Amino acid sequence: MRRSQMFHQICRLTKATHLTNGLIRLQSTVNCQLLYHQGAIPISK
């Protein structure tokens, strides 16, 4: 595998990972908000 191909592959993997992490973060934020609205989590400001 050429060096440029390798970098391209790594770049794609990194983008995919960032996307996945973003989705997971979004999901957990939504879950927290849902629990909060149900009164399960008291959030002190």
mmCIF file of the N, C-alpha and C atoms, coordinates in Angstrom:
data_MODEL
# 
_entry.id   MODEL 
# 
loop_
_atom_site.group_PDB 
_atom_site.id 
_atom_site.type_symbol 
_atom_site.label_atom_id 
_atom_site.label_alt_id 
_atom_site.label_comp_id 
_atom_site.label_asym_id 
_atom_site.label_entity_id 
_atom_site.label_seq_id 
_atom_site.pdbx_PDB_ins_code 
_atom_site.Cartn_x 
_atom_site.Cartn_y 
_atom_site.Cartn_z 
_atom_site.occupancy 
_atom_site.B_iso_or_equiv 
_atom_site.pdbx_formal_charge 
_atom_site.auth_seq_id 
_atom_site.auth_comp_id 
_atom_site.auth_asym_id 
_atom_site.auth_atom_id 
_atom_site.pdbx_PDB_model_num 
ATOM 1   N N  . MET A 1 1  ? 0.849   -1.204 0.000  1.00 0.00 ? 1  MET A N  1 
ATOM 2   C CA . MET A 1 1  ? 0.000   0.000  0.000  1.00 0.00 ? 1  MET A CA 1 
ATOM 3   C C  . MET A 1 1  ? 0.882   1.250  0.000  1.00 0.00 ? 1  MET A C  1 
ATOM 4   N N  . ARG A 1 2  ? 0.554   2.179  -0.874 1.00 0.00 ? 2  ARG A N  1 
ATOM 5   C CA . ARG A 1 2  ? 1.336   3.408  -0.920 1.00 0.00 ? 2  ARG A CA 1 
ATOM 6   C C  . ARG A 1 2  ? 1.028   4.277  0.291  1.00 0.00 ? 2  ARG A C  1 
ATOM 7   N N  . ARG A 1 3  ? 1.959   5.164  0.588  1.00 0.00 ? 3  ARG A N  1 
ATOM 8   C CA . ARG A 1 3  ? 1.816   6.026  1.754  1.00 0.00 ? 3  ARG A CA 1 
ATOM 9   C C  . ARG A 1 3  ? 0.563   6.903  1.655  1.00 0.00 ? 3  ARG A C  1 
ATOM 10  N N  . SER A 1 4  ? 0.320   7.473  0.478  1.00 0.00 ? 4  SER A N  1 
ATOM 11  C CA . SER A 1 4  ? -0.842  8.353  0.315  1.00 0.00 ? 4  SER A CA 1 
ATOM 12  C C  . SER A 1 4  ? -2.147  7.585  0.513  1.00 0.00 ? 4  SER A C  1 
ATOM 13  N N  . GLN A 1 5  ? -2.176  6.335  0.043  1.00 0.00 ? 5  GLN A N  1 
ATOM 14  C CA . GLN A 1 5  ? -3.370  5.510  0.235  1.00 0.00 ? 5  GLN A CA 1 
ATOM 15  C C  . GLN A 1 5  ? -3.601  5.264  1.723  1.00 0.00 ? 5  GLN A C  1 
ATOM 16  N N  . MET A 1 6  ? -2.504  5.014  2.429  1.00 0.00 ? 6  MET A N  1 
ATOM 17  C CA . MET A 1 6  ? -2.590  4.740  3.853  1.00 0.00 ? 6  MET A CA 1 
ATOM 18  C C  . MET A 1 6  ? -3.164  5.948  4.587  1.00 0.00 ? 6  MET A C  1 
ATOM 19  N N  . PHE A 1 7  ? -2.645  7.123  4.262  1.00 0.00 ? 7  PHE A N  1 
ATOM 20  C CA . PHE A 1 7  ? -3.145  8.337  4.902  1.00 0.00 ? 7  PHE A CA 1 
ATOM 21  C C  . PHE A 1 7  ? -4.624  8.542  4.611  1.00 0.00 ? 7  PHE A C  1 
ATOM 22  N N  . HIS A 1 8  ? -5.002  8.271  3.372  1.00 0.00 ? 8  HIS A N  1 
ATOM 23  C CA . HIS A 1 8  ? -6.398  8.434  2.975  1.00 0.00 ? 8  HIS A CA 1 
ATOM 24  C C  . HIS A 1 8  ? -7.291  7.497  3.795  1.00 0.00 ? 8  HIS A C  1 
ATOM 25  N N  . GLN A 1 9  ? -6.837  6.263  3.960  1.00 0.00 ? 9  GLN A N  1 
ATOM 26  C CA . GLN A 1 9  ? -7.583  5.268  4.724  1.00 0.00 ? 9  GLN A CA 1 
ATOM 27  C C  . GLN A 1 9  ? -7.737  5.713  6.176  1.00 0.00 ? 9  GLN A C  1 
ATOM 28  N N  . ILE A 1 10 ? -6.638  6.177  6.760  1.00 0.00 ? 10 ILE A N  1 
ATOM 29  C CA . ILE A 1 10 ? -6.658  6.637  8.152  1.00 0.00 ? 10 ILE A CA 1 
ATOM 30  C C  . ILE A 1 10 ? -7.599  7.823  8.299  1.00 0.00 ? 10 ILE A C  1 
ATOM 31  N N  . CYS A 1 11 ? -7.553  8.715  7.317  1.00 0.00 ? 11 CYS A N  1 
ATOM 32  C CA . CYS A 1 11 ? -8.414  9.893  7.352  1.00 0.00 ? 11 CYS A CA 1 
ATOM 33  C C  . CYS A 1 11 ? -9.879  9.475  7.353  1.00 0.00 ? 11 CYS A C  1 
ATOM 34  N N  . ARG A 1 12 ? -10.230 8.525  6.503  1.00 0.00 ? 12 ARG A N  1 
ATOM 35  C CA . ARG A 1 12 ? -11.611 8.054  6.437  1.00 0.00 ? 12 ARG A CA 1 
ATOM 36  C C  . ARG A 1 12 ? -12.028 7.403  7.747  1.00 0.00 ? 12 ARG A C  1 
ATOM 37  N N  . LEU A 1 13 ? -11.131 6.610  8.322  1.00 0.00 ? 13 LEU A N  1 
ATOM 38  C CA . LEU A 1 13 ? -11.427 5.955  9.594  1.00 0.00 ? 13 LEU A CA 1 
ATOM 39  C C  . LEU A 1 13 ? -11.651 6.993  10.686 1.00 0.00 ? 13 LEU A C  1 
ATOM 40  N N  . THR A 1 14 ? -10.798 8.017  10.685 1.00 0.00 ? 14 THR A N  1 
ATOM 41  C CA . THR A 1 14 ? -10.908 9.061  11.700 1.00 0.00 ? 14 THR A CA 1 
ATOM 42  C C  . THR A 1 14 ? -12.233 9.792  11.580 1.00 0.00 ? 14 THR A C  1 
ATOM 43  N N  . LYS A 1 15 ? -12.619 10.107 10.347 1.00 0.00 ? 15 LYS A N  1 
ATOM 44  C CA . LYS A 1 15 ? -13.898 10.785 10.126 1.00 0.00 ? 15 LYS A CA 1 
ATOM 45  C C  . LYS A 1 15 ? -15.049 9.925  10.625 1.00 0.00 ? 15 LYS A C  1 
ATOM 46  N N  . ALA A 1 16 ? -15.012 8.644  10.309 1.00 0.00 ? 16 ALA A N  1 
ATOM 47  C CA . ALA A 1 16 ? -16.067 7.720  10.725 1.00 0.00 ? 16 ALA A CA 1 
ATOM 48  C C  . ALA A 1 16 ? -16.139 7.656  12.247 1.00 0.00 ? 16 ALA A C  1 
ATOM 49  N N  . THR A 1 17 ? -14.963 7.631  12.885 1.00 0.00 ? 17 THR A N  1 
ATOM 50  C CA . THR A 1 17 ? -14.916 7.560  14.346 1.00 0.00 ? 17 THR A CA 1 
ATOM 51  C C  . THR A 1 17 ? -15.507 8.815  14.961 1.00 0.00 ? 17 THR A C  1 
ATOM 52  N N  . HIS A 1 18 ? -15.133 9.977  14.413 1.00 0.00 ? 18 HIS A N  1 
ATOM 53  C CA . HIS A 1 18 ? -15.668 11.238 14.924 1.00 0.00 ? 18 HIS A CA 1 
ATOM 54  C C  . HIS A 1 18 ? -17.181 11.268 14.790 1.00 0.00 ? 18 HIS A C  1 
ATOM 55  N N  . LEU A 1 19 ? -17.670 10.795 13.659 1.00 0.00 ? 19 LEU A N  1 
ATOM 56  C CA . LEU A 1 19 ? -19.105 10.772 13.406 1.00 0.00 ? 19 LEU A CA 1 
ATOM 57  C C  . LEU A 1 19 ? -19.804 9.878  14.424 1.00 0.00 ? 19 LEU A C  1 
ATOM 58  N N  . THR A 1 20 ? -19.227 8.698  14.647 1.00 0.00 ? 20 THR A N  1 
ATOM 59  C CA . THR A 1 20 ? -19.811 7.747  15.596 1.00 0.00 ? 20 THR A CA 1 
ATOM 60  C C  . THR A 1 20 ? -19.817 8.323  17.004 1.00 0.00 ? 20 THR A C  1 
ATOM 61  N N  . ASN A 1 21 ? -18.684 8.923  17.403 1.00 0.00 ? 21 ASN A N  1 
ATOM 62  C CA . ASN A 1 21 ? -18.601 9.520  18.735 1.00 0.00 ? 21 ASN A CA 1 
ATOM 63  C C  . ASN A 1 21 ? -19.630 10.623 18.896 1.00 0.00 ? 21 ASN A C  1 
ATOM 64  N N  . GLY A 1 22 ? -19.806 11.416 17.847 1.00 0.00 ? 22 GLY A N  1 
ATOM 65  C CA . GLY A 1 22 ? -20.793 12.491 17.880 1.00 0.00 ? 22 GLY A CA 1 
ATOM 66  C C  . GLY A 1 22 ? -22.192 11.943 18.069 1.00 0.00 ? 22 GLY A C  1 
ATOM 67  N N  . LEU A 1 23 ? -22.505 10.861 17.354 1.00 0.00 ? 23 LEU A N  1 
ATOM 68  C CA . LEU A 1 23 ? -23.830 10.251 17.465 1.00 0.00 ? 23 LEU A CA 1 
ATOM 69  C C  . LEU A 1 23 ? -24.048 9.684  18.858 1.00 0.00 ? 23 LEU A C  1 
ATOM 70  N N  . ILE A 1 24 ? -23.020 9.045  19.406 1.00 0.00 ? 24 ILE A N  1 
ATOM 71  C CA . ILE A 1 24 ? -23.133 8.464  20.751 1.00 0.00 ? 24 ILE A CA 1 
ATOM 72  C C  . ILE A 1 24 ? -23.345 9.574  21.777 1.00 0.00 ? 24 ILE A C  1 
ATOM 73  N N  . ARG A 1 25 ? -22.601 10.673 21.615 1.00 0.00 ? 25 ARG A N  1 
ATOM 74  C CA . ARG A 1 25 ? -22.728 11.797 22.538 1.00 0.00 ? 25 ARG A CA 1 
ATOM 75  C C  . ARG A 1 25 ? -24.136 12.375 22.457 1.00 0.00 ? 25 ARG A C  1 
ATOM 76  N N  . LEU A 1 26 ? -24.625 12.530 21.225 1.00 0.00 ? 26 LEU A N  1 
ATOM 77  C CA . LEU A 1 26 ? -25.970 13.057 21.005 1.00 0.00 ? 26 LEU A CA 1 
ATOM 78  C C  . LEU A 1 26 ? -27.001 12.144 21.655 1.00 0.00 ? 26 LEU A C  1 
ATOM 79  N N  . GLN A 1 27 ? -26.832 10.846 21.456 1.00 0.00 ? 27 GLN A N  1 
ATOM 80  C CA . GLN A 1 27 ? -27.759 9.865  22.002 1.00 0.00 ? 27 GLN A CA 1 
ATOM 81  C C  . GLN A 1 27 ? -27.801 9.945  23.527 1.00 0.00 ? 27 GLN A C  1 
ATOM 82  N N  . SER A 1 28 ? -26.640 10.024 24.167 1.00 0.00 ? 28 SER A N  1 
ATOM 83  C CA . SER A 1 28 ? -26.607 10.065 25.624 1.00 0.00 ? 28 SER A CA 1 
ATOM 84  C C  . SER A 1 28 ? -27.195 11.370 26.141 1.00 0.00 ? 28 SER A C  1 
ATOM 85  N N  . THR A 1 29 ? -26.993 12.464 25.395 1.00 0.00 ? 29 THR A N  1 
ATOM 86  C CA . THR A 1 29 ? -27.586 13.741 25.788 1.00 0.00 ? 29 THR A CA 1 
ATOM 87  C C  . THR A 1 29 ? -29.103 13.659 25.735 1.00 0.00 ? 29 THR A C  1 
ATOM 88  N N  . VAL A 1 30 ? -29.617 13.072 24.660 1.00 0.00 ? 30 VAL A N  1 
ATOM 89  C CA . VAL A 1 30 ? -31.061 12.910 24.501 1.00 0.00 ? 30 VAL A CA 1 
ATOM 90  C C  . VAL A 1 30 ? -31.616 12.023 25.612 1.00 0.00 ? 30 VAL A C  1 
ATOM 91  N N  . ASN A 1 31 ? -30.911 10.937 25.924 1.00 0.00 ? 31 ASN A N  1 
ATOM 92  C CA . ASN A 1 31 ? -31.351 10.039 26.989 1.00 0.00 ? 31 ASN A CA 1 
ATOM 93  C C  . ASN A 1 31 ? -31.428 10.776 28.318 1.00 0.00 ? 31 ASN A C  1 
ATOM 94  N N  . CYS A 1 32 ? -30.422 11.593 28.608 1.00 0.00 ? 32 CYS A N  1 
ATOM 95  C CA . CYS A 1 32 ? -30.407 12.357 29.859 1.00 0.00 ? 32 CYS A CA 1 
ATOM 96  C C  . CYS A 1 32 ? -31.593 13.312 29.912 1.00 0.00 ? 32 CYS A C  1 
ATOM 97  N N  . GLN A 1 33 ? -31.878 13.978 28.794 1.00 0.00 ? 33 GLN A N  1 
ATOM 98  C CA . GLN A 1 33 ? -32.993 14.917 28.756 1.00 0.00 ? 33 GLN A CA 1 
ATOM 99  C C  . GLN A 1 33 ? -34.316 14.191 28.952 1.00 0.00 ? 33 GLN A C  1 
ATOM 100 N N  . LEU A 1 34 ? -34.450 13.011 28.344 1.00 0.00 ? 34 LEU A N  1 
ATOM 101 C CA . LEU A 1 34 ? -35.680 12.230 28.499 1.00 0.00 ? 34 LEU A CA 1 
ATOM 102 C C  . LEU A 1 34 ? -35.870 11.829 29.958 1.00 0.00 ? 34 LEU A C  1 
ATOM 103 N N  . LEU A 1 35 ? -34.805 11.344 30.580 1.00 0.00 ? 35 LEU A N  1 
ATOM 104 C CA . LEU A 1 35 ? -34.881 10.943 31.983 1.00 0.00 ? 35 LEU A CA 1 
ATOM 105 C C  . LEU A 1 35 ? -35.210 12.144 32.860 1.00 0.00 ? 35 LEU A C  1 
ATOM 106 N N  . TYR A 1 36 ? -34.610 13.285 32.526 1.00 0.00 ? 36 TYR A N  1 
ATOM 107 C CA . TYR A 1 36 ? -34.856 14.502 33.297 1.00 0.00 ? 36 TYR A CA 1 
ATOM 108 C C  . TYR A 1 36 ? -36.328 14.904 33.206 1.00 0.00 ? 36 TYR A C  1 
ATOM 109 N N  . HIS A 1 37 ? -36.890 14.826 32.007 1.00 0.00 ? 37 HIS A N  1 
ATOM 110 C CA . HIS A 1 37 ? -38.294 15.201 31.819 1.00 0.00 ? 37 HIS A CA 1 
ATOM 111 C C  . HIS A 1 37 ? -39.225 14.231 32.540 1.00 0.00 ? 37 HIS A C  1 
ATOM 112 N N  . GLN A 1 38 ? -38.788 12.995 32.708 1.00 0.00 ? 38 GLN A N  1 
ATOM 113 C CA . GLN A 1 38 ? -39.600 12.015 33.430 1.00 0.00 ? 38 GLN A CA 1 
ATOM 114 C C  . GLN A 1 38 ? -39.419 12.175 34.940 1.00 0.00 ? 38 GLN A C  1 
ATOM 115 N N  . GLY A 1 39 ? -38.509 13.059 35.329 1.00 0.00 ? 39 GLY A N  1 
ATOM 116 C CA . GLY A 1 39 ? -38.293 13.317 36.750 1.00 0.00 ? 39 GLY A CA 1 
ATOM 117 C C  . GLY A 1 39 ? -37.372 12.310 37.411 1.00 0.00 ? 39 GLY A C  1 
ATOM 118 N N  . ALA A 1 40 ? -36.689 11.507 36.609 1.00 0.00 ? 40 ALA A N  1 
ATOM 119 C CA . ALA A 1 40 ? -35.817 10.483 37.181 1.00 0.00 ? 40 ALA A CA 1 
ATOM 120 C C  . ALA A 1 40 ? -34.501 11.083 37.672 1.00 0.00 ? 40 ALA A C  1 
ATOM 121 N N  . ILE A 1 41 ? -34.050 12.120 36.988 1.00 0.00 ? 41 ILE A N  1 
ATOM 122 C CA . ILE A 1 41 ? -32.779 12.738 37.372 1.00 0.00 ? 41 ILE A CA 1 
ATOM 123 C C  . ILE A 1 41 ? -33.014 14.171 37.833 1.00 0.00 ? 41 ILE A C  1 
ATOM 124 N N  . PRO A 1 42 ? -32.785 14.428 39.110 1.00 0.00 ? 42 PRO A N  1 
ATOM 125 C CA . PRO A 1 42 ? -32.855 15.823 39.553 1.00 0.00 ? 42 PRO A CA 1 
ATOM 126 C C  . PRO A 1 42 ? -31.578 16.550 39.133 1.00 0.00 ? 42 PRO A C  1 
ATOM 127 N N  . ILE A 1 43 ? -31.717 17.592 38.339 1.00 0.00 ? 43 ILE A N  1 
ATOM 128 C CA . ILE A 1 43 ? -30.538 18.329 37.882 1.00 0.00 ? 43 ILE A CA 1 
ATOM 129 C C  . ILE A 1 43 ? -30.427 19.633 38.664 1.00 0.00 ? 43 ILE A C  1 
ATOM 130 N N  . SER A 1 44 ? -29.343 19.747 39.418 1.00 0.00 ? 44 SER A N  1 
ATOM 131 C CA . SER A 1 44 ? -29.125 20.977 40.183 1.00 0.00 ? 44 SER A CA 1 
ATOM 132 C C  . SER A 1 44 ? -28.232 21.895 39.383 1.00 0.00 ? 44 SER A C  1 
ATOM 133 N N  . LYS A 1 45 ? -28.627 23.153 39.289 1.00 0.00 ? 45 LYS A N  1 
ATOM 134 C CA . LYS A 1 45 ? -27.848 24.089 38.483 1.00 0.00 ? 45 LYS A CA 1 
ATOM 135 C C  . LYS A 1 45 ? -26.909 24.885 39.364 1.00 0.00 ? 45 LYS A C  1 
# 
